[in-house]
Amino acid sequence: MIQEHQPTQREPETRSSRSHWLMELAGIGAFAVLAALVGTEVYLGAADFGYAWL
């Protein structure tokens, strides 16, 4: 039995560039800041309302 070997194709590099990595971190940071701002607004609104709705 004869086996024919075909040259393997090299997979393209899947690593992200440094700028893409920085953009990912910036997006995560922006989400964290937005979540903190929304959380602060909800907390202050609840405090002004007297926590009666809890």
PDB file of N, CA, C and O in Angstrom:
ATOM      1  N   MET A   1       0.849  -1.170   0.000  1.00  0.00           N
ATOM      2  CA  MET A   1       0.000   0.000   0.000  1.00  0.00           C
ATOM      3  C   MET A   1       0.903   1.245   0.000  1.00  0.00           C
ATOM      4  O   MET A   1       1.836   1.351   0.796  1.00  0.00           O
ATOM      5  N   ILE A   2       0.610   2.158  -0.888  1.00  0.00           N
ATOM      6  CA  ILE A   2       1.419   3.369  -1.023  1.00  0.00           C
ATOM      7  C   ILE A   2       0.634   4.541  -0.446  1.00  0.00           C
ATOM      8  O   ILE A   2      -0.521   4.776  -0.800  1.00  0.00           O
ATOM      9  N   GLN A   3       1.282   5.260   0.440  1.00  0.00           N
ATOM     10  CA  GLN A   3       0.662   6.455   1.009  1.00  0.00           C
ATOM     11  C   GLN A   3       1.262   7.682   0.340  1.00  0.00           C
ATOM     12  O   GLN A   3       2.480   7.815   0.220  1.00  0.00           O
ATOM     13  N   GLU A   4       0.391   8.560  -0.085  1.00  0.00           N
ATOM     14  CA  GLU A   4       0.862   9.804  -0.682  1.00  0.00           C
ATOM     15  C   GLU A   4       0.782  10.901   0.373  1.00  0.00           C
ATOM     16  O   GLU A   4      -0.267  11.129   0.975  1.00  0.00           O
ATOM     17  N   HIS A   5       1.882  11.558   0.581  1.00  0.00           N
ATOM     18  CA  HIS A   5       1.928  12.633   1.571  1.00  0.00           C
ATOM     19  C   HIS A   5       1.776  13.972   0.869  1.00  0.00           C
ATOM     20  O   HIS A   5       2.539  14.314  -0.035  1.00  0.00           O
ATOM     21  N   GLN A   6       0.792  14.705   1.300  1.00  0.00           N
ATOM     22  CA  GLN A   6       0.595  16.043   0.757  1.00  0.00           C
ATOM     23  C   GLN A   6       1.219  17.046   1.721  1.00  0.00           C
ATOM     24  O   GLN A   6       1.168  16.858   2.937  1.00  0.00           O
ATOM     25  N   PRO A   7       1.799  18.093   1.188  1.00  0.00           N
ATOM     26  CA  PRO A   7       2.378  19.104   2.090  1.00  0.00           C
ATOM     27  C   PRO A   7       1.276  19.739   2.943  1.00  0.00           C
ATOM     28  O   PRO A   7       0.204  20.073   2.439  1.00  0.00           O
ATOM     29  N   THR A   8       1.547  19.896   4.200  1.00  0.00           N
ATOM     30  CA  THR A   8       0.544  20.481   5.094  1.00  0.00           C
ATOM     31  C   THR A   8       0.484  21.986   4.876  1.00  0.00           C
ATOM     32  O   THR A   8       1.500  22.654   4.684  1.00  0.00           O
ATOM     33  N   GLN A   9      -0.725  22.487   4.913  1.00  0.00           N
ATOM     34  CA  GLN A   9      -0.900  23.929   4.769  1.00  0.00           C
ATOM     35  C   GLN A   9      -0.699  24.568   6.129  1.00  0.00           C
ATOM     36  O   GLN A   9      -1.200  24.083   7.143  1.00  0.00           O
ATOM     37  N   ARG A  10       0.016  25.626   6.132  1.00  0.00           N
ATOM     38  CA  ARG A  10       0.273  26.319   7.379  1.00  0.00           C
ATOM     39  C   ARG A  10      -0.914  27.215   7.718  1.00  0.00           C
ATOM     40  O   ARG A  10      -1.400  27.974   6.880  1.00  0.00           O
ATOM     41  N   GLU A  11      -1.364  27.111   8.951  1.00  0.00           N
ATOM     42  CA  GLU A  11      -2.487  27.942   9.393  1.00  0.00           C
ATOM     43  C   GLU A  11      -2.026  29.398   9.501  1.00  0.00           C
ATOM     44  O   GLU A  11      -0.889  29.658   9.895  1.00  0.00           O
ATOM     45  N   PRO A  12      -2.889  30.336   9.159  1.00  0.00           N
ATOM     46  CA  PRO A  12      -2.509  31.743   9.332  1.00  0.00           C
ATOM     47  C   PRO A  12      -2.355  32.069  10.816  1.00  0.00           C
ATOM     48  O   PRO A  12      -2.976  31.443  11.674  1.00  0.00           O
ATOM     49  N   GLU A  13      -1.537  33.035  11.088  1.00  0.00           N
ATOM     50  CA  GLU A  13      -1.271  33.436  12.474  1.00  0.00           C
ATOM     51  C   GLU A  13      -2.561  33.971  13.097  1.00  0.00           C
ATOM     52  O   GLU A  13      -3.203  34.854  12.529  1.00  0.00           O
ATOM     53  N   THR A  14      -2.938  33.446  14.249  1.00  0.00           N
ATOM     54  CA  THR A  14      -4.200  33.844  14.875  1.00  0.00           C
ATOM     55  C   THR A  14      -3.998  34.832  16.015  1.00  0.00           C
ATOM     56  O   THR A  14      -4.975  35.280  16.615  1.00  0.00           O
ATOM     57  N   ARG A  15      -2.762  35.178  16.326  1.00  0.00           N
ATOM     58  CA  ARG A  15      -2.529  36.134  17.405  1.00  0.00           C
ATOM     59  C   ARG A  15      -2.999  37.523  17.000  1.00  0.00           C
ATOM     60  O   ARG A  15      -2.818  37.948  15.859  1.00  0.00           O
ATOM     61  N   SER A  16      -3.598  38.212  17.943  1.00  0.00           N
ATOM     62  CA  SER A  16      -4.065  39.572  17.677  1.00  0.00           C
ATOM     63  C   SER A  16      -2.900  40.550  17.773  1.00  0.00           C
ATOM     64  O   SER A  16      -1.930  40.325  18.497  1.00  0.00           O
ATOM     65  N   SER A  17      -3.020  41.619  17.037  1.00  0.00           N
ATOM     66  CA  SER A  17      -1.986  42.646  17.096  1.00  0.00           C
ATOM     67  C   SER A  17      -2.089  43.403  18.418  1.00  0.00           C
ATOM     68  O   SER A  17      -3.094  43.315  19.123  1.00  0.00           O
ATOM     69  N   ARG A  18      -1.048  44.136  18.735  1.00  0.00           N
ATOM     70  CA  ARG A  18      -1.027  44.892  19.994  1.00  0.00           C
ATOM     71  C   ARG A  18      -2.136  45.945  20.016  1.00  0.00           C
ATOM     72  O   ARG A  18      -2.744  46.176  21.061  1.00  0.00           O
ATOM     73  N   SER A  19      -2.404  46.579  18.885  1.00  0.00           N
ATOM     74  CA  SER A  19      -3.447  47.610  18.863  1.00  0.00           C
ATOM     75  C   SER A  19      -4.826  46.990  19.091  1.00  0.00           C
ATOM     76  O   SER A  19      -5.671  47.588  19.757  1.00  0.00           O
ATOM     77  N   HIS A  20      -5.055  45.799  18.545  1.00  0.00           N
ATOM     78  CA  HIS A  20      -6.331  45.121  18.770  1.00  0.00           C
ATOM     79  C   HIS A  20      -6.479  44.765  20.244  1.00  0.00           C
ATOM     80  O   HIS A  20      -7.560  44.900  20.817  1.00  0.00           O
ATOM     81  N   TRP A  21      -5.391  44.313  20.852  1.00  0.00           N
ATOM     82  CA  TRP A  21      -5.401  43.956  22.268  1.00  0.00           C
ATOM     83  C   TRP A  21      -5.701  45.194  23.119  1.00  0.00           C
ATOM     84  O   TRP A  21      -6.467  45.112  24.079  1.00  0.00           O
ATOM     85  N   LEU A  22      -5.103  46.339  22.772  1.00  0.00           N
ATOM     86  CA  LEU A  22      -5.357  47.578  23.512  1.00  0.00           C
ATOM     87  C   LEU A  22      -6.807  48.042  23.347  1.00  0.00           C
ATOM     88  O   LEU A  22      -7.409  48.555  24.291  1.00  0.00           O
ATOM     89  N   MET A  23      -7.358  47.862  22.157  1.00  0.00           N
ATOM     90  CA  MET A  23      -8.755  48.227  21.937  1.00  0.00           C
ATOM     91  C   MET A  23      -9.683  47.346  22.768  1.00  0.00           C
ATOM     92  O   MET A  23     -10.692  47.822  23.289  1.00  0.00           O
ATOM     93  N   GLU A  24      -9.348  46.069  22.891  1.00  0.00           N
ATOM     94  CA  GLU A  24     -10.131  45.168  23.739  1.00  0.00           C
ATOM     95  C   GLU A  24     -10.120  45.667  25.181  1.00  0.00           C
ATOM     96  O   GLU A  24     -11.166  45.733  25.826  1.00  0.00           O
ATOM     97  N   LEU A  25      -8.931  46.018  25.688  1.00  0.00           N
ATOM     98  CA  LEU A  25      -8.826  46.508  27.064  1.00  0.00           C
ATOM     99  C   LEU A  25      -9.575  47.825  27.241  1.00  0.00           C
ATOM    100  O   LEU A  25     -10.210  48.048  28.273  1.00  0.00           O
ATOM    101  N   ALA A  26      -9.502  48.696  26.238  1.00  0.00           N
ATOM    102  CA  ALA A  26     -10.218  49.972  26.314  1.00  0.00           C
ATOM    103  C   ALA A  26     -11.727  49.737  26.367  1.00  0.00           C
ATOM    104  O   ALA A  26     -12.436  50.431  27.097  1.00  0.00           O
ATOM    105  N   GLY A  27     -12.215  48.779  25.612  1.00  0.00           N
ATOM    106  CA  GLY A  27     -13.642  48.454  25.635  1.00  0.00           C
ATOM    107  C   GLY A  27     -14.078  47.905  26.981  1.00  0.00           C
ATOM    108  O   GLY A  27     -15.139  48.263  27.492  1.00  0.00           O
ATOM    109  N   ILE A  28     -13.256  47.036  27.551  1.00  0.00           N
ATOM    110  CA  ILE A  28     -13.571  46.483  28.870  1.00  0.00           C
ATOM    111  C   ILE A  28     -13.553  47.594  29.917  1.00  0.00           C
ATOM    112  O   ILE A  28     -14.420  47.647  30.790  1.00  0.00           O
ATOM    113  N   GLY A  29     -12.564  48.478  29.826  1.00  0.00           N
ATOM    114  CA  GLY A  29     -12.484  49.596  30.766  1.00  0.00           C
ATOM    115  C   GLY A  29     -13.672  50.536  30.634  1.00  0.00           C
ATOM    116  O   GLY A  29     -14.219  50.992  31.638  1.00  0.00           O
ATOM    117  N   ALA A  30     -14.074  50.828  29.400  1.00  0.00           N
ATOM    118  CA  ALA A  30     -15.217  51.710  29.182  1.00  0.00           C
ATOM    119  C   ALA A  30     -16.496  51.087  29.740  1.00  0.00           C
ATOM    120  O   ALA A  30     -17.333  51.783  30.314  1.00  0.00           O
ATOM    121  N   PHE A  31     -16.640  49.780  29.568  1.00  0.00           N
ATOM    122  CA  PHE A  31     -17.807  49.097  30.118  1.00  0.00           C
ATOM    123  C   PHE A  31     -17.808  49.176  31.641  1.00  0.00           C
ATOM    124  O   PHE A  31     -18.857  49.393  32.248  1.00  0.00           O
ATOM    125  N   ALA A  32     -16.644  49.002  32.264  1.00  0.00           N
ATOM    126  CA  ALA A  32     -16.546  49.066  33.723  1.00  0.00           C
ATOM    127  C   ALA A  32     -16.904  50.464  34.228  1.00  0.00           C
ATOM    128  O   ALA A  32     -17.609  50.604  35.227  1.00  0.00           O
ATOM    129  N   VAL A  33     -16.421  51.494  33.540  1.00  0.00           N
ATOM    130  CA  VAL A  33     -16.734  52.874  33.937  1.00  0.00           C
ATOM    131  C   VAL A  33     -18.228  53.138  33.791  1.00  0.00           C
ATOM    132  O   VAL A  33     -18.843  53.730  34.678  1.00  0.00           O
ATOM    133  N   LEU A  34     -18.811  52.706  32.685  1.00  0.00           N
ATOM    134  CA  LEU A  34     -20.241  52.905  32.469  1.00  0.00           C
ATOM    135  C   LEU A  34     -21.060  52.173  33.528  1.00  0.00           C
ATOM    136  O   LEU A  34     -22.033  52.720  34.047  1.00  0.00           O
ATOM    137  N   ALA A  35     -20.672  50.936  33.850  1.00  0.00           N
ATOM    138  CA  ALA A  35     -21.385  50.178  34.880  1.00  0.00           C
ATOM    139  C   ALA A  35     -21.283  50.875  36.235  1.00  0.00           C
ATOM    140  O   ALA A  35     -22.253  50.902  36.992  1.00  0.00           O
ATOM    141  N   ALA A  36     -20.112  51.440  36.546  1.00  0.00           N
ATOM    142  CA  ALA A  36     -19.943  52.156  37.812  1.00  0.00           C
ATOM    143  C   ALA A  36     -20.817  53.409  37.848  1.00  0.00           C
ATOM    144  O   ALA A  36     -21.422  53.713  38.876  1.00  0.00           O
ATOM    145  N   LEU A  37     -20.887  54.136  36.735  1.00  0.00           N
ATOM    146  CA  LEU A  37     -21.722  55.337  36.690  1.00  0.00           C
ATOM    147  C   LEU A  37     -23.199  54.998  36.854  1.00  0.00           C
ATOM    148  O   LEU A  37     -23.915  55.678  37.589  1.00  0.00           O
ATOM    149  N   VAL A  38     -23.653  53.956  36.177  1.00  0.00           N
ATOM    150  CA  VAL A  38     -25.055  53.548  36.293  1.00  0.00           C
ATOM    151  C   VAL A  38     -25.339  53.066  37.709  1.00  0.00           C
ATOM    152  O   VAL A  38     -26.373  53.404  38.285  1.00  0.00           O
ATOM    153  N   GLY A  39     -24.433  52.282  38.270  1.00  0.00           N
ATOM    154  CA  GLY A  39     -24.614  51.801  39.634  1.00  0.00           C
ATOM    155  C   GLY A  39     -24.674  52.932  40.638  1.00  0.00           C
ATOM    156  O   GLY A  39     -25.466  52.890  41.580  1.00  0.00           O
ATOM    157  N   THR A  40     -23.838  53.947  40.443  1.00  0.00           N
ATOM    158  CA  THR A  40     -23.848  55.111  41.331  1.00  0.00           C
ATOM    159  C   THR A  40     -25.169  55.857  41.233  1.00  0.00           C
ATOM    160  O   THR A  40     -25.729  56.268  42.249  1.00  0.00           O
ATOM    161  N   GLU A  41     -25.667  56.031  40.019  1.00  0.00           N
ATOM    162  CA  GLU A  41     -26.949  56.716  39.837  1.00  0.00           C
ATOM    163  C   GLU A  41     -28.084  55.952  40.503  1.00  0.00           C
ATOM    164  O   GLU A  41     -28.950  56.553  41.139  1.00  0.00           O
ATOM    165  N   VAL A  42     -28.083  54.637  40.360  1.00  0.00           N
ATOM    166  CA  VAL A  42     -29.133  53.823  40.983  1.00  0.00           C
ATOM    167  C   VAL A  42     -29.036  53.922  42.502  1.00  0.00           C
ATOM    168  O   VAL A  42     -30.049  54.072  43.186  1.00  0.00           O
ATOM    169  N   TYR A  43     -27.825  53.837  43.023  1.00  0.00           N
ATOM    170  CA  TYR A  43     -27.644  53.919  44.480  1.00  0.00           C
ATOM    171  C   TYR A  43     -28.087  55.274  45.023  1.00  0.00           C
ATOM    172  O   TYR A  43     -28.800  55.344  46.024  1.00  0.00           O
ATOM    173  N   LEU A  44     -27.663  56.351  44.359  1.00  0.00           N
ATOM    174  CA  LEU A  44     -28.048  57.685  44.824  1.00  0.00           C
ATOM    175  C   LEU A  44     -29.553  57.911  44.696  1.00  0.00           C
ATOM    176  O   LEU A  44     -30.165  58.554  45.549  1.00  0.00           O
ATOM    177  N   GLY A  45     -30.139  57.385  43.638  1.00  0.00           N
ATOM    178  CA  GLY A  45     -31.592  57.498  43.492  1.00  0.00           C
ATOM    179  C   GLY A  45     -32.325  56.744  44.590  1.00  0.00           C
ATOM    180  O   GLY A  45     -33.328  57.224  45.118  1.00  0.00           O
ATOM    181  N   ALA A  46     -31.819  55.555  44.935  1.00  0.00           N
ATOM    182  CA  ALA A  46     -32.443  54.785  46.011  1.00  0.00           C
ATOM    183  C   ALA A  46     -32.267  55.489  47.349  1.00  0.00           C
ATOM    184  O   ALA A  46     -33.177  55.484  48.178  1.00  0.00           O
ATOM    185  N   ALA A  47     -31.106  56.093  47.565  1.00  0.00           N
ATOM    186  CA  ALA A  47     -30.860  56.800  48.823  1.00  0.00           C
ATOM    187  C   ALA A  47     -31.764  58.027  48.939  1.00  0.00           C
ATOM    188  O   ALA A  47     -32.287  58.306  50.018  1.00  0.00           O
ATOM    189  N   ASP A  48     -31.953  58.757  47.848  1.00  0.00           N
ATOM    190  CA  ASP A  48     -32.833  59.927  47.867  1.00  0.00           C
ATOM    191  C   ASP A  48     -34.286  59.527  48.081  1.00  0.00           C
ATOM    192  O   ASP A  48     -35.058  60.265  48.695  1.00  0.00           O
ATOM    193  N   PHE A  49     -34.652  58.363  47.575  1.00  0.00           N
ATOM    194  CA  PHE A  49     -36.031  57.895  47.676  1.00  0.00           C
ATOM    195  C   PHE A  49     -36.300  57.279  49.043  1.00  0.00           C
ATOM    196  O   PHE A  49     -37.452  57.001  49.377  1.00  0.00           O
ATOM    197  N   GLY A  50     -35.273  57.067  49.823  1.00  0.00           N
ATOM    198  CA  GLY A  50     -35.452  56.541  51.170  1.00  0.00           C
ATOM    199  C   GLY A  50     -35.505  55.021  51.230  1.00  0.00           C
ATOM    200  O   GLY A  50     -35.960  54.464  52.229  1.00  0.00           O
ATOM    201  N   TYR A  51     -35.060  54.355  50.206  1.00  0.00           N
ATOM    202  CA  TYR A  51     -35.042  52.886  50.154  1.00  0.00           C
ATOM    203  C   TYR A  51     -36.436  52.282  50.338  1.00  0.00           C
ATOM    204  O   TYR A  51     -36.550  51.101  50.665  1.00  0.00           O
ATOM    205  N   ALA A  52     -37.501  53.073  50.134  1.00  0.00           N
ATOM    206  CA  ALA A  52     -38.859  52.578  50.367  1.00  0.00           C
ATOM    207  C   ALA A  52     -39.254  51.501  49.363  1.00  0.00           C
ATOM    208  O   ALA A  52     -40.126  50.682  49.651  1.00  0.00           O
ATOM    209  N   TRP A  53     -38.637  51.491  48.214  1.00  0.00           N
ATOM    210  CA  TRP A  53     -39.028  50.537  47.172  1.00  0.00           C
ATOM    211  C   TRP A  53     -38.370  49.188  47.348  1.00  0.00           C
ATOM    212  O   TRP A  53     -38.725  48.241  46.647  1.00  0.00           O
ATOM    213  N   LEU A  54     -37.422  49.069  48.262  1.00  0.00           N
ATOM    214  CA  LEU A  54     -36.744  47.781  48.451  1.00  0.00           C
ATOM    215  C   LEU A  54     -37.577  46.824  49.271  1.00  0.00           C
ATOM    216  O   LEU A  54     -37.153  45.696  49.522  1.00  0.00           O
TER     217      LEU A  54
END
